[in-house]
């Protein structure tokens, strides 16, 4: 699976959009981009994933660049409860690495009042 | 009720003891996983199972064994616990229809080996 690079930490004001970047320059054509978050030692929580098109759900939006070498997770109106570690993961949706996620160290997002 | 449960939630044990961590799920998923997390680090995969008859080693399986007793139950055993197995352990599940990468995690078991 492709390696990802994320900033170790970011801050955001409550109510503002939080934009979390991720670089995955070695991503291959059949690999998806997944985002998870982990709130203070709780089990990680799936947020969103995409292949090449932008995706949106009730939690967030995912913007993937046209060359697929980077992506941005957007939390449109961050709240204090969004303070967490955010993991960007690139993984195959099939094949022998199917279901095997590699969690890096992620980005610690701190939302301030 | 939680969809993925883990027991115990906290455990303190001594070096050399046998420990079993249990995971149960009510999501009806076929795939189950065990991860460990050390302080300040991401999760690392220990074992995974795609169905009752399929068990696979993950990134760090040495010192661990697993048992998939039923589709809903996946246990992790430490045959002879050692201090560097002190960590936070997570169980997760996924469903083949989602591609296996949308995983649902349990609340974790905090294990301390003295």
Contacts between the chains, C-beta under 8 A, distances in Angstrom:
chain1	res1	chain2	res2	distance
A	32	B	99	7.6
A	32	B	101	6.8
A	34	B	101	5.7
A	34	B	102	7.8
A	41	B	88	6.3
A	41	B	108	6.7
A	42	B	107	6.5
A	42	B	108	7.0
A	43	B	4	7.5
A	43	B	90	5.3
A	43	B	92	7.3
A	43	B	105	3.0
A	43	B	106	5.4
A	43	B	107	5.6
A	43	B	108	5.7
A	44	B	43	6.9
A	44	B	90	7.4
A	44	B	92	7.9
A	44	B	103	7.7
A	44	B	105	5.1
A	45	B	105	7.1
A	46	B	102	5.0
A	46	B	103	6.4
A	46	B	104	7.1
A	49	B	101	6.8
A	49	B	102	7.1
A	87	B	42	6.6
A	89	B	101	7.9
A	91	B	101	5.2
A	93	B	99	3.9
A	93	B	100	7.3
A	93	B	101	6.2
A	94	B	99	7.1
A	98	B	99	7.5
A	98	B	100	5.0
A	98	B	101	7.9
A	99	B	31	5.6
A	99	B	33	7.3
A	99	B	48	6.4
A	99	B	50	7.1
A	99	B	94	5.9
A	99	B	99	7.9
A	99	B	100	3.2
A	99	B	101	6.2
A	99	B	103	7.6
A	100	B	45	6.0
A	100	B	48	6.7
A	100	B	58	7.0
A	101	B	43	7.7
A	101	B	45	7.3
A	101	B	101	6.3
A	101	B	103	6.6
A	102	B	42	7.9
A	102	B	45	7.9
A	103	B	35	7.8
A	103	B	42	3.4
A	103	B	43	4.2
A	103	B	44	7.5
A	104	B	42	5.2
A	105	B	40	7.4
A	105	B	41	6.5
A	105	B	42	5.4
A	106	B	42	6.3
